[in-house]
Amino acid sequence: MKCEWVQQNILLYVYDELADDARYELQQHVARCADCAAELESTREFRTRLSALPVEDPTPNLLAASRMRLQDTLETAEQGGFWHRLMFDPAAWLRQIRFSPALAAAIFIFGFAGGIGTAYKVVADTHRSAGDAVLPAEPVESSISGIRSVSREPGSDQISIKYDRVSTEEAQGSLNDQRIQQLLLFAARNNENSGVRMDSVGLLMENPSDEQAREALIYALRYDSNPGVRLKAVAAVGPYVKSDVRVRDAVLEALLNDSNPGVRTEALHSLHPVLADSSVREVLQRLAANDPNLYIRSQTRSVLAQLPEID
């Protein structure tokens, strides 16, 4: 074991975050290496001094702002880091397996299961008769170039969505149909036609309790360029501002930063169920004192005047 690895993992060791086998290896190395032993002692002293300091609670406003930044980061984070490390840093991968027997066993089981699955697929394909009907593949985002239109048949639950691959295709089904739901989510996030986005958000409003639909509505509220789409989105997620902190953060962000006064006003009205929240009060007090929009400033002052004082 090299000193470099030990020094990289001493902090994990001191805070009891290192696997048992790696802890043993580190202890054995420190017993033989004076430099690493001194580094370990220094880290322990640092932890002791840090633990003696008082812990201050973050302000509600900081919490709300941090949640917003975290949500933005998660939505824009690049995926695939695991495979990147696997392909481009095989030495680190092998070192991890060396200190994680359970991981090595899991890889063996995964490979064995993959071989069985491949064999089953080959056998199944061999026995498929030539006359069997083949169902059309469900549309996925990677194969869709755009959504042309979203409409509903009057007096029914049937939704019609025309979308482009190489040529224009059409899917029909009820609002509960998984294909229809996936296409609506795609249209709400990615379509260049604001009218299509408006229609999609309008249909997603009918089922905002669905997790994916609510995510799409929050996304539309925060990022859609059309104020009409954002207005529909804030109205749809408003009933969940008390039970879902993501909704609360998105509505607060819209109240603070949206360029459209109508969207901001709707966001303010949506916050009525959580006006007792200290972070919401902080935002309202800031707007009441400094907001450049006279109407928003007046409305927030009116709301604050109706609230009981909190000791």
Backbone bond lengths (Angstrom), bond angles and torsions (degrees), N, CA, C in turn:
res aa  C-N    CA-C-N  psi(-1)  N-CA   C-N-CA  omega(-1)  CA-C   N-CA-C  phi
1 M - - - 1.459 - - 1.521 109.40 -
2 K 1.336 118.04 134.67 1.447 122.59 -176.93 1.522 110.83 -91.49
3 C 1.342 114.38 153.02 1.464 120.46 178.89 1.527 111.26 -60.52
4 E 1.334 116.12 -34.28 1.472 119.58 -178.98 1.526 111.42 -59.16
5 W 1.332 116.94 -45.02 1.472 120.36 179.24 1.521 110.35 -64.36
6 V 1.338 116.80 -42.09 1.462 120.57 -178.98 1.519 110.69 -60.93
7 Q 1.325 117.03 -46.67 1.459 120.18 -177.82 1.531 111.73 -67.04
8 Q 1.319 117.29 -29.20 1.466 120.16 176.86 1.529 112.10 -71.51
9 N 1.334 116.70 -24.06 1.461 120.22 -174.18 1.531 114.07 -111.88
10 I 1.330 117.56 3.04 1.468 120.10 -178.94 1.523 111.33 -61.81
11 L 1.325 116.70 -40.78 1.469 119.61 -179.74 1.521 111.23 -62.10
12 L 1.333 117.57 -41.38 1.465 121.04 177.02 1.527 110.06 -63.66
13 Y 1.316 116.53 -38.17 1.468 121.35 179.04 1.533 110.60 -63.77
14 V 1.323 117.24 -46.36 1.467 121.35 -177.52 1.523 111.33 -64.13
15 Y 1.335 117.35 -34.32 1.464 121.32 -179.00 1.533 112.29 -95.89
16 D 1.345 116.64 16.71 1.470 122.33 175.13 1.522 112.80 57.18
17 E 1.333 116.63 40.12 1.457 120.96 179.70 1.527 111.94 -111.71
18 L 1.326 116.85 8.45 1.461 120.89 -176.96 1.531 109.56 -99.72
19 A 1.329 116.20 142.14 1.468 120.57 178.96 1.535 110.22 -61.15
20 D 1.351 116.23 154.26 1.460 120.93 -173.66 1.530 112.36 -59.52
21 D 1.344 116.92 -43.92 1.462 118.48 -178.07 1.530 111.51 -67.25
22 A 1.346 116.76 -36.52 1.458 120.27 177.30 1.533 110.81 -69.76
23 R 1.335 116.67 -35.27 1.474 120.28 176.52 1.532 110.30 -61.00
24 Y 1.331 115.48 -42.88 1.464 119.30 -178.79 1.529 110.40 -63.14
25 E 1.345 116.16 -45.19 1.453 120.07 179.63 1.530 111.19 -61.06
26 L 1.346 115.88 -41.72 1.453 119.83 -179.43 1.527 110.63 -65.01
27 Q 1.328 116.90 -42.41 1.469 120.61 179.37 1.526 111.23 -61.32
28 Q 1.339 115.95 -41.43 1.458 119.91 179.58 1.531 111.24 -63.85
29 H 1.324 115.61 -38.94 1.464 119.31 -179.76 1.527 111.07 -68.94
30 V 1.340 116.74 -43.98 1.461 120.95 -178.20 1.525 110.92 -62.40
31 A 1.337 116.67 -33.40 1.467 120.15 179.43 1.532 111.38 -64.77
32 R 1.355 116.50 -23.02 1.461 120.20 -177.18 1.532 113.13 -103.52
33 C 1.340 117.19 -17.36 1.470 120.98 -171.11 1.530 109.62 -116.32
34 A 1.315 116.98 115.24 1.463 121.27 -178.07 1.529 112.03 -67.93
35 D 1.328 117.53 -37.99 1.470 120.10 -179.22 1.523 111.45 -64.22
36 C 1.316 116.55 -44.71 1.470 120.06 179.79 1.528 110.85 -69.43
37 A 1.335 117.29 -33.60 1.464 120.10 176.62 1.522 110.69 -63.94
38 A 1.349 116.56 -39.94 1.460 120.28 177.76 1.530 111.05 -66.27
39 E 1.335 115.83 -38.62 1.471 120.24 177.24 1.529 110.76 -63.30
40 L 1.323 116.79 -41.08 1.462 121.12 178.77 1.525 110.92 -63.72
41 E 1.325 116.85 -43.78 1.461 120.69 -179.67 1.529 110.55 -64.14
42 S 1.330 116.55 -39.75 1.464 120.96 178.68 1.533 111.18 -63.95
43 T 1.334 116.50 -40.36 1.472 120.64 179.56 1.518 110.79 -67.17
44 R 1.331 117.02 -40.42 1.470 119.91 177.02 1.532 111.38 -62.14
45 E 1.328 116.08 -40.78 1.468 119.90 178.74 1.523 110.82 -64.68
46 F 1.332 115.47 -39.64 1.463 119.87 177.26 1.526 110.84 -60.48
47 R 1.334 116.54 -43.47 1.463 119.52 179.77 1.526 110.70 -63.89
48 T 1.322 117.07 -40.95 1.466 120.73 -179.62 1.525 110.79 -62.04
49 R 1.335 116.65 -45.14 1.463 120.01 179.44 1.516 111.95 -65.66
50 L 1.320 115.90 -39.75 1.466 120.19 -179.96 1.518 110.92 -65.55
51 S 1.336 117.02 -37.91 1.467 120.90 -178.94 1.521 111.64 -67.06
52 A 1.343 117.40 -24.19 1.460 120.49 -178.54 1.526 112.67 -77.58
53 L 1.324 117.38 -16.26 1.457 120.66 -179.29 1.522 111.19 -76.25
54 P 1.333 118.69 145.88 1.474 120.63 177.92 1.526 110.66 -68.41
55 V 1.327 115.82 144.49 1.469 121.61 179.11 1.515 108.86 -95.96
56 E 1.316 116.11 119.83 1.457 120.64 179.90 1.520 110.31 -94.77
57 D 1.335 116.08 136.49 1.462 120.65 177.64 1.522 109.69 -76.02
58 P 1.335 117.46 137.16 1.467 119.59 177.47 1.521 110.76 -68.49
59 T 1.315 116.06 150.61 1.464 119.98 178.25 1.520 110.15 -70.53
60 P 1.335 118.34 151.71 1.475 120.50 178.11 1.519 112.90 -57.32
61 N 1.341 116.02 -35.27 1.457 119.02 -179.62 1.529 111.06 -66.60
62 L 1.342 116.07 -39.01 1.462 120.23 177.05 1.521 110.85 -64.27
63 L 1.342 116.41 -39.92 1.468 119.64 178.26 1.518 111.48 -61.00
64 A 1.335 115.80 -45.82 1.471 119.61 -178.90 1.523 110.53 -63.39
65 A 1.332 116.60 -44.63 1.475 119.79 179.59 1.523 111.38 -64.46
66 S 1.335 116.59 -37.89 1.467 120.25 179.56 1.516 111.33 -66.49
67 R 1.330 116.39 -40.74 1.468 118.98 177.41 1.526 110.77 -60.26
68 M 1.336 116.08 -42.09 1.468 119.13 -179.98 1.528 111.07 -61.96
69 R 1.344 115.96 -45.47 1.461 118.77 -179.71 1.522 111.67 -65.43
70 L 1.344 116.57 -37.56 1.460 119.93 178.49 1.522 110.84 -64.10
71 Q 1.349 116.48 -43.52 1.462 119.84 179.66 1.518 110.57 -61.96
72 D 1.354 117.18 -42.73 1.473 121.05 177.86 1.519 110.77 -60.57
73 T 1.326 116.42 -43.98 1.462 120.70 -178.25 1.516 111.52 -64.74
74 L 1.352 116.85 -42.42 1.465 120.64 -179.77 1.519 111.11 -64.00
75 E 1.337 116.77 -38.20 1.462 120.03 -176.67 1.529 111.92 -73.35
76 T 1.342 116.37 -25.20 1.466 119.06 -177.28 1.520 112.48 -107.21
77 A 1.342 117.08 1.28 1.466 119.96 -176.88 1.520 110.43 -66.11
78 E 1.321 116.26 136.77 1.469 121.60 177.94 1.511 109.63 -75.86
79 Q 1.304 116.70 130.69 1.456 121.81 -178.53 1.527 110.43 -89.11
80 G 1.326 115.16 168.68 1.454 120.25 172.22 1.509 114.51 94.94
81 G 1.325 118.28 14.99 1.453 120.32 -179.49 1.515 113.38 -61.97
82 F 1.332 117.23 -35.07 1.468 120.83 -178.95 1.516 111.08 -60.57
83 W 1.347 116.78 -49.19 1.467 120.29 -177.90 1.520 110.47 -68.91
84 H 1.327 116.04 -33.51 1.467 118.37 177.54 1.528 110.13 -61.94
85 R 1.332 116.28 -46.43 1.464 118.89 179.41 1.516 111.20 -65.19
86 L 1.323 116.50 -36.80 1.455 120.28 -179.13 1.526 111.30 -63.81
87 M 1.349 117.18 -41.54 1.454 121.16 -175.70 1.521 112.16 -80.45
88 F 1.337 116.68 -38.27 1.455 119.28 -170.12 1.526 113.82 -102.58
89 D 1.310 118.01 -7.81 1.462 119.86 177.93 1.520 109.69 -136.47
90 P 1.346 117.32 62.94 1.463 119.21 -176.14 1.511 112.64 -63.94
91 A 1.333 117.91 -28.65 1.469 119.54 -179.91 1.519 110.80 -63.86
92 A 1.347 116.01 -44.32 1.467 119.13 178.19 1.526 110.77 -63.99
93 W 1.322 115.86 -37.28 1.475 120.26 178.90 1.530 110.49 -62.32
94 L 1.351 116.52 -45.58 1.460 120.03 -179.72 1.521 111.69 -66.36
95 R 1.345 116.80 -35.94 1.461 118.71 176.73 1.517 110.70 -63.72
96 Q 1.348 116.65 -38.92 1.460 119.99 179.56 1.520 110.96 -64.10
97 I 1.349 117.05 -39.85 1.466 120.49 178.47 1.525 110.48 -65.82
98 R 1.337 115.48 -36.64 1.465 118.99 -178.78 1.523 111.30 -58.89
99 F 1.335 116.84 -39.52 1.459 120.31 -177.49 1.526 112.48 -96.26
100 S 1.314 118.26 7.75 1.463 120.61 -179.48 1.519 109.90 -135.78
101 P 1.320 119.14 80.32 1.473 120.66 178.42 1.515 112.48 -57.41
102 A 1.343 116.37 -35.42 1.472 118.71 179.84 1.514 110.70 -62.85
103 L 1.346 116.48 -37.61 1.463 120.19 178.22 1.519 111.09 -65.17
104 A 1.341 116.54 -41.69 1.463 119.93 178.74 1.530 110.78 -62.30
105 A 1.341 116.09 -41.03 1.464 119.79 178.11 1.516 111.25 -63.67
106 A 1.356 115.87 -40.22 1.464 119.56 179.68 1.519 111.04 -63.41
107 I 1.354 116.57 -38.89 1.472 119.69 178.87 1.523 110.70 -64.91
108 F 1.329 116.41 -39.96 1.458 119.63 178.20 1.531 111.05 -62.25
109 I 1.350 115.73 -45.32 1.473 120.18 -179.84 1.521 110.32 -63.54
110 F 1.342 116.51 -41.41 1.453 120.23 -179.98 1.523 111.17 -62.18
111 G 1.327 116.37 -42.94 1.463 119.78 179.28 1.514 112.10 -65.12
112 F 1.336 116.07 -40.91 1.456 120.12 179.07 1.528 110.63 -63.29
113 A 1.363 115.89 -44.44 1.464 119.72 179.73 1.523 111.08 -64.48
114 G 1.348 116.33 -37.67 1.461 119.17 178.17 1.516 111.98 -63.21
115 G 1.363 116.86 -38.79 1.461 120.16 177.82 1.515 112.03 -64.40
116 I 1.339 116.31 -42.27 1.476 120.14 177.71 1.526 110.48 -62.20
117 G 1.369 116.14 -43.30 1.461 119.35 -179.28 1.517 111.88 -63.24
118 T 1.324 117.23 -39.83 1.461 120.85 179.29 1.527 111.34 -65.35
119 A 1.329 115.14 -42.01 1.468 119.13 178.66 1.525 110.75 -62.67
120 Y 1.344 116.34 -41.46 1.466 120.06 179.70 1.525 110.82 -62.32
121 K 1.358 115.92 -41.42 1.454 119.18 -179.42 1.518 111.06 -64.06
122 V 1.341 116.91 -41.87 1.469 120.12 179.64 1.519 110.58 -61.66
123 V 1.346 116.89 -44.22 1.466 120.49 179.29 1.514 111.15 -63.95
124 A 1.339 116.18 -42.44 1.462 119.67 -179.26 1.517 111.05 -63.92
125 D 1.345 117.09 -41.16 1.462 119.83 179.18 1.527 111.59 -66.07
126 T 1.350 116.25 -34.06 1.456 120.34 -179.39 1.519 111.36 -65.90
127 H 1.368 116.18 -36.73 1.465 120.73 -175.96 1.521 113.36 -89.02
128 R 1.323 116.79 -1.75 1.464 117.05 179.43 1.531 108.97 -73.26
129 S 1.294 117.40 128.59 1.469 120.67 -179.02 1.509 110.02 -78.64
130 A 1.353 114.95 155.24 1.454 119.92 -176.58 1.517 111.87 -67.39
131 G 1.344 117.05 -24.67 1.458 119.46 -177.11 1.508 114.08 -87.15
132 D 1.334 119.30 -2.91 1.460 120.90 -178.43 1.517 109.96 -64.58
133 A 1.341 115.46 142.78 1.457 120.25 176.97 1.522 109.29 -77.02
134 V 1.315 116.77 137.25 1.451 122.22 178.16 1.523 108.31 -106.77
135 L 1.358 116.65 121.41 1.453 120.49 -178.51 1.522 109.81 -75.07
136 P 1.323 117.87 142.86 1.463 119.67 177.82 1.516 110.96 -65.34
137 A 1.324 115.64 143.38 1.463 119.85 -179.43 1.521 110.21 -67.86
138 E 1.338 114.78 142.31 1.452 118.47 177.20 1.530 109.20 -69.25
139 P 1.327 116.91 145.84 1.464 119.40 -179.56 1.522 110.96 -68.22
140 V 1.315 116.01 139.14 1.457 121.48 175.11 1.519 107.86 -125.37
141 E 1.338 115.85 158.77 1.459 119.92 -173.74 1.515 112.41 -57.47
142 S 1.343 116.92 -38.36 1.459 119.71 -175.53 1.516 112.75 -65.87
143 S 1.347 117.01 -20.68 1.463 119.53 -178.46 1.522 112.21 -102.08
144 I 1.325 118.29 3.01 1.461 121.78 -176.91 1.520 109.01 -106.25
145 S 1.321 117.11 126.10 1.457 120.33 178.59 1.516 112.34 -91.82
146 G 1.332 117.83 -18.86 1.459 120.44 179.23 1.513 112.01 174.12
147 I 1.317 115.81 160.87 1.471 122.37 176.62 1.521 107.47 -105.22
148 R 1.326 116.96 124.75 1.467 120.30 -177.83 1.521 111.75 -84.45
149 S 1.330 117.68 -42.81 1.469 119.58 -177.00 1.514 110.06 -158.57
150 V 1.341 114.85 153.55 1.470 122.94 174.41 1.516 106.95 -131.19
151 S 1.320 117.01 125.30 1.467 119.71 -179.19 1.516 110.23 -147.23
152 R 1.331 114.93 161.95 1.460 121.06 178.74 1.517 108.96 -124.37
153 E 1.325 115.77 137.04 1.457 119.51 177.46 1.523 108.85 -70.50
154 P 1.337 118.32 126.79 1.467 121.24 -177.16 1.535 111.93 -55.66
155 G 1.326 115.30 134.11 1.456 120.73 175.80 1.512 115.02 75.28
156 S 1.342 117.64 13.07 1.464 119.42 -179.51 1.517 109.68 -139.84
157 D 1.334 114.95 174.72 1.460 121.19 178.92 1.524 111.27 -99.07
158 Q 1.326 117.25 12.66 1.455 121.97 -175.85 1.531 110.80 -86.83
159 I 1.341 115.20 127.50 1.457 122.16 178.30 1.526 108.73 -108.00
160 S 1.316 116.40 138.78 1.464 121.66 177.64 1.530 108.51 -119.38
161 I 1.345 115.70 124.58 1.462 120.97 -179.55 1.525 108.79 -127.81
162 K 1.322 116.42 123.53 1.450 121.52 174.94 1.522 108.71 -101.02
163 Y 1.335 115.02 127.84 1.458 118.97 -177.82 1.526 109.77 -136.73
164 D 1.318 115.74 155.99 1.462 122.12 -175.46 1.522 111.12 -102.34
165 R 1.329 115.03 133.24 1.459 121.28 161.42 1.524 104.48 -113.95
166 V 1.319 116.89 -113.77 1.461 118.56 171.13 1.527 108.71 -72.04
167 S 1.331 115.57 -36.79 1.455 121.95 174.56 1.521 107.45 -132.91
168 T 1.326 116.56 169.56 1.464 121.09 -178.48 1.523 110.32 -68.69
169 E 1.321 116.43 130.32 1.460 122.17 175.65 1.520 108.76 -123.04
170 E 1.314 115.90 166.63 1.463 120.39 -176.88 1.520 109.96 -136.15
171 A 1.338 115.53 137.74 1.463 121.64 175.12 1.516 108.29 -120.55
172 Q 1.322 116.62 139.09 1.453 121.71 179.07 1.511 109.92 -129.01
173 G 1.306 115.81 145.63 1.456 120.70 179.52 1.512 110.40 168.56
174 S 1.325 116.53 177.19 1.457 120.93 -179.68 1.520 109.67 -79.90
175 L 1.328 114.87 170.58 1.453 120.56 179.79 1.520 111.50 -64.90
176 N 1.332 117.37 -20.60 1.460 121.27 178.35 1.528 112.90 -86.86
177 D 1.315 117.43 -6.69 1.457 121.97 179.71 1.525 109.29 -68.51
178 Q 1.329 117.70 129.69 1.458 121.33 -176.73 1.526 111.67 -61.99
179 R 1.333 117.53 -38.28 1.466 119.73 178.54 1.520 110.90 -61.25
180 I 1.344 115.53 -44.41 1.461 120.70 -179.96 1.527 110.31 -63.42
181 Q 1.329 116.80 -42.30 1.461 120.49 179.59 1.527 111.00 -61.36
182 Q 1.349 117.55 -45.08 1.460 120.70 -179.07 1.533 111.44 -63.61
183 L 1.322 116.47 -39.38 1.461 119.65 179.05 1.529 111.13 -68.43
184 L 1.322 117.45 -37.62 1.467 120.64 177.55 1.526 110.50 -64.24
185 L 1.329 116.46 -42.99 1.459 120.24 178.36 1.526 110.69 -62.13
186 F 1.336 115.81 -41.49 1.464 120.33 178.63 1.531 110.87 -63.82
187 A 1.332 115.78 -44.31 1.464 120.12 -178.50 1.522 111.79 -65.49
188 A 1.338 116.97 -38.46 1.469 120.72 -178.49 1.519 111.79 -66.10
189 R 1.332 117.45 -30.11 1.465 120.52 -175.86 1.524 113.64 -96.33
190 N 1.324 117.97 -33.25 1.462 119.55 -163.73 1.522 115.85 -119.60
191 N 1.303 118.92 -12.77 1.464 118.15 -171.86 1.519 112.20 -76.07
192 E 1.327 116.16 140.72 1.459 121.52 -179.31 1.523 111.90 -79.12
193 N 1.325 117.02 -17.95 1.460 121.80 -178.72 1.527 109.50 -87.11
194 S 1.330 117.43 113.21 1.466 120.48 -177.38 1.523 112.02 -64.79
195 G 1.330 117.65 -29.51 1.469 120.07 177.44 1.521 111.25 -65.72
196 V 1.333 117.43 -39.99 1.464 121.52 177.02 1.523 109.86 -65.66
197 R 1.336 116.98 -42.68 1.467 119.58 177.28 1.524 110.94 -61.15
198 M 1.329 116.11 -40.04 1.465 120.69 178.96 1.519 110.57 -62.28
199 D 1.332 117.48 -45.42 1.467 120.82 179.01 1.521 111.15 -64.04
200 S 1.316 116.98 -40.47 1.461 120.92 -178.60 1.527 110.94 -65.92
201 V 1.331 116.45 -46.56 1.469 119.73 178.24 1.524 110.53 -62.54
202 G 1.344 116.53 -37.87 1.464 119.44 177.69 1.517 112.60 -59.99
203 L 1.335 117.21 -38.55 1.461 120.42 178.33 1.527 111.19 -75.57
204 L 1.324 117.77 -36.92 1.466 120.58 177.52 1.520 110.94 -65.26
205 M 1.331 117.29 -25.58 1.467 121.07 177.64 1.524 112.45 -61.74
206 E 1.331 116.50 -23.27 1.459 119.51 -177.83 1.523 112.33 -73.46
207 N 1.336 116.80 -16.07 1.467 119.53 179.97 1.531 110.71 -140.21
208 P 1.352 117.30 58.63 1.473 118.71 -177.52 1.523 113.65 -71.78
209 S 1.338 117.26 -9.87 1.464 119.33 177.50 1.525 111.77 -73.31
210 D 1.349 116.88 -20.21 1.460 120.29 176.49 1.525 109.22 -68.33
211 E 1.340 116.37 133.25 1.463 121.39 -173.26 1.527 111.87 -59.50
212 Q 1.333 117.09 -47.10 1.471 119.76 -177.87 1.527 111.00 -67.89
213 A 1.335 116.64 -38.91 1.458 119.60 178.70 1.524 110.71 -63.47
214 R 1.334 116.25 -41.57 1.464 119.20 -179.86 1.529 110.48 -65.89
215 E 1.339 116.98 -39.16 1.468 120.09 176.97 1.528 110.41 -59.75
216 A 1.337 116.40 -42.40 1.468 120.06 -179.58 1.530 110.73 -66.32
217 L 1.334 117.01 -37.37 1.464 120.56 178.74 1.526 111.28 -67.70
218 I 1.342 116.44 -40.88 1.468 120.12 176.63 1.526 109.90 -62.38
219 Y 1.330 115.67 -42.71 1.469 120.01 178.43 1.530 110.28 -60.39
220 A 1.333 116.90 -44.48 1.465 120.64 -179.90 1.527 110.89 -63.15
221 L 1.331 116.78 -40.68 1.463 120.38 179.01 1.519 111.59 -62.18
222 R 1.303 117.16 -38.31 1.463 120.40 -174.04 1.534 113.20 -84.91
223 Y 1.342 116.78 -32.53 1.468 117.90 -167.64 1.530 115.62 -124.17
224 D 1.333 119.38 -14.72 1.458 118.02 -174.98 1.531 110.35 -66.99
225 S 1.321 116.08 139.19 1.463 121.25 -176.95 1.521 112.72 -79.02
226 N 1.338 117.58 -15.67 1.458 121.52 -177.18 1.527 109.89 -94.06
227 P 1.343 119.43 120.47 1.464 120.52 -178.90 1.526 113.60 -63.10
228 G 1.332 117.09 -29.05 1.460 119.50 177.59 1.521 111.52 -64.88
229 V 1.334 116.67 -39.87 1.466 121.01 177.14 1.523 109.96 -65.61
230 R 1.324 116.71 -42.94 1.468 120.09 179.77 1.517 111.09 -64.92
231 L 1.324 116.79 -37.17 1.461 120.66 179.14 1.526 111.21 -64.11
232 K 1.341 116.17 -42.37 1.464 119.72 176.46 1.523 111.17 -63.80
233 A 1.311 115.29 -40.24 1.464 119.96 -177.21 1.522 111.41 -65.15
234 V 1.338 118.43 -44.73 1.466 120.31 -178.78 1.522 110.61 -67.04
235 A 1.321 117.66 -33.91 1.462 120.28 176.40 1.528 111.26 -67.23
236 A 1.335 116.33 -34.49 1.469 120.24 -177.86 1.518 112.04 -72.94
237 V 1.325 117.10 -40.84 1.466 119.62 -175.94 1.522 112.62 -88.06
238 G 1.326 117.29 -10.93 1.460 120.72 -178.00 1.523 115.29 -50.69
239 P 1.338 119.65 -43.98 1.467 119.86 -179.29 1.524 114.21 -62.46
240 Y 1.336 118.32 -12.90 1.467 121.25 -177.30 1.532 112.40 -105.60
241 V 1.340 116.01 10.74 1.458 119.33 -176.44 1.531 111.59 -65.20
242 K 1.328 117.51 -25.19 1.467 120.59 -178.60 1.518 111.81 -85.69
243 S 1.311 117.60 -33.69 1.467 120.78 -173.34 1.522 113.33 -95.78
244 D 1.318 118.45 -17.35 1.462 121.56 -175.39 1.523 109.16 -125.47
245 V 1.323 116.86 111.81 1.463 120.65 -176.26 1.527 111.50 -65.79
246 R 1.343 117.28 -27.07 1.464 119.68 177.34 1.517 110.77 -65.01
247 V 1.332 116.20 -40.24 1.460 120.65 177.40 1.522 109.88 -64.82
248 R 1.330 116.34 -44.04 1.468 119.96 -179.62 1.530 110.99 -59.20
249 D 1.321 116.18 -44.18 1.460 119.85 -179.44 1.526 111.43 -65.36
250 A 1.336 116.72 -41.15 1.468 120.21 -179.39 1.525 110.83 -66.18
251 V 1.337 116.81 -39.57 1.470 120.30 179.38 1.530 109.96 -68.43
252 L 1.331 117.32 -41.31 1.467 120.25 176.48 1.530 110.96 -61.48
253 E 1.322 116.25 -41.16 1.452 120.33 178.72 1.524 110.78 -63.27
254 A 1.341 116.83 -41.05 1.466 120.08 178.10 1.522 110.78 -64.49
255 L 1.340 116.99 -41.68 1.463 120.43 178.60 1.527 111.15 -61.69
256 L 1.314 117.36 -37.68 1.461 121.55 -178.14 1.527 112.65 -77.62
257 N 1.335 116.99 -40.62 1.467 118.99 -163.69 1.521 115.95 -120.82
258 D 1.337 119.45 -13.53 1.462 118.65 -174.66 1.525 110.38 -63.67
259 S 1.321 115.64 142.57 1.463 120.91 -177.13 1.525 112.98 -81.55
260 N 1.343 117.07 -11.01 1.451 120.26 -176.16 1.533 110.62 -103.53
261 P 1.341 119.57 122.45 1.465 121.46 -179.17 1.529 113.40 -60.86
262 G 1.333 117.00 -32.60 1.461 120.00 179.06 1.515 111.81 -65.21
263 V 1.336 116.71 -42.62 1.463 120.57 177.51 1.528 110.08 -64.49
264 R 1.320 117.22 -41.83 1.464 120.86 179.73 1.527 111.26 -64.31
265 T 1.327 116.61 -39.90 1.466 120.10 179.21 1.519 110.85 -65.09
266 E 1.337 117.13 -42.91 1.463 120.61 177.84 1.523 110.39 -64.02
267 A 1.340 116.99 -38.20 1.464 120.68 177.30 1.528 110.69 -62.72
268 L 1.326 116.60 -41.96 1.468 120.39 178.13 1.519 111.26 -60.87
269 H 1.323 117.53 -44.25 1.469 121.14 178.71 1.527 111.13 -64.77
270 S 1.335 116.82 -35.08 1.466 120.16 -178.89 1.524 112.31 -67.57
271 L 1.332 117.36 -21.54 1.465 120.81 -176.43 1.525 113.86 -84.10
272 H 1.321 118.43 -0.78 1.472 120.90 -177.89 1.525 113.68 -54.97
273 P 1.336 120.27 -38.77 1.475 118.48 -179.57 1.525 114.11 -68.09
274 V 1.348 118.49 -15.03 1.473 120.12 -175.87 1.528 111.02 -122.58
275 L 1.319 118.01 27.26 1.455 120.40 -178.61 1.522 111.98 -66.96
276 A 1.333 117.46 -20.21 1.459 119.96 177.94 1.521 112.08 -75.39
277 D 1.329 117.33 -15.01 1.464 121.29 178.99 1.529 109.57 -66.43
278 S 1.329 115.90 129.82 1.463 120.03 -174.85 1.526 112.52 -64.01
279 S 1.350 117.12 -35.31 1.461 119.31 178.92 1.528 111.19 -66.70
280 V 1.342 116.82 -36.41 1.462 120.60 177.15 1.526 109.75 -66.57
281 R 1.317 116.55 -42.32 1.472 119.66 178.75 1.527 111.30 -61.69
282 E 1.305 116.37 -40.48 1.471 119.21 179.17 1.520 111.11 -59.81
283 V 1.336 115.98 -43.85 1.464 119.77 179.24 1.521 110.49 -63.20
284 L 1.341 117.31 -43.90 1.468 120.69 -179.60 1.522 111.16 -63.65
285 Q 1.326 117.06 -41.12 1.466 119.92 179.36 1.524 111.12 -64.43
286 R 1.325 116.45 -37.81 1.456 119.69 177.77 1.523 111.06 -64.78
287 L 1.340 116.32 -43.75 1.462 119.98 -179.85 1.525 111.03 -67.54
288 A 1.330 117.41 -40.16 1.460 121.13 -179.80 1.528 111.63 -62.30
289 A 1.324 116.47 -29.09 1.462 119.87 -177.59 1.526 112.79 -89.74
290 N 1.344 117.08 -36.15 1.463 118.39 -166.73 1.522 116.09 -128.80
291 D 1.322 119.80 -5.42 1.465 118.22 -172.60 1.527 110.87 -63.67
292 P 1.337 118.09 134.32 1.471 120.44 -178.75 1.524 113.92 -70.68
293 N 1.339 117.43 -19.37 1.462 120.61 179.69 1.528 109.28 -85.59
294 L 1.321 116.46 117.76 1.464 121.27 -175.85 1.523 111.72 -60.96
295 Y 1.343 117.49 -40.00 1.466 119.99 -178.07 1.534 110.92 -66.72
296 I 1.338 117.33 -45.26 1.465 120.26 178.80 1.520 110.23 -62.58
297 R 1.334 116.14 -41.94 1.458 119.91 179.07 1.529 110.87 -60.96
298 S 1.328 116.13 -42.47 1.471 120.72 179.53 1.523 111.37 -66.60
299 Q 1.333 117.07 -42.30 1.464 120.92 -178.64 1.527 111.72 -65.77
300 T 1.334 116.92 -42.19 1.468 118.89 179.73 1.528 110.92 -67.39
301 R 1.329 117.55 -36.71 1.467 119.43 175.81 1.519 111.18 -63.45
302 S 1.334 115.64 -39.87 1.469 119.86 178.81 1.523 111.25 -63.50
303 V 1.343 116.31 -42.41 1.461 120.45 178.97 1.523 110.57 -64.32
304 L 1.326 116.90 -44.81 1.464 120.67 -179.08 1.518 111.83 -64.49
305 A 1.335 117.18 -34.07 1.462 120.57 -179.45 1.522 112.19 -66.65
306 Q 1.332 116.00 -25.31 1.476 119.29 -178.80 1.511 112.88 -87.50
307 L 1.337 117.21 -7.87 1.466 119.95 -176.71 1.515 110.77 -86.83
308 P 1.331 117.75 142.47 1.464 120.30 174.46 1.510 110.53 -69.11
309 E 1.313 116.51 150.41 1.454 120.70 177.61 1.517 110.36 -70.05
310 I 1.350 115.97 141.96 1.466 121.55 176.88 1.522 108.28 -108.69
311 D 1.327 117.14 123.29 1.461 121.40 -179.51 1.521 109.80 -70.22
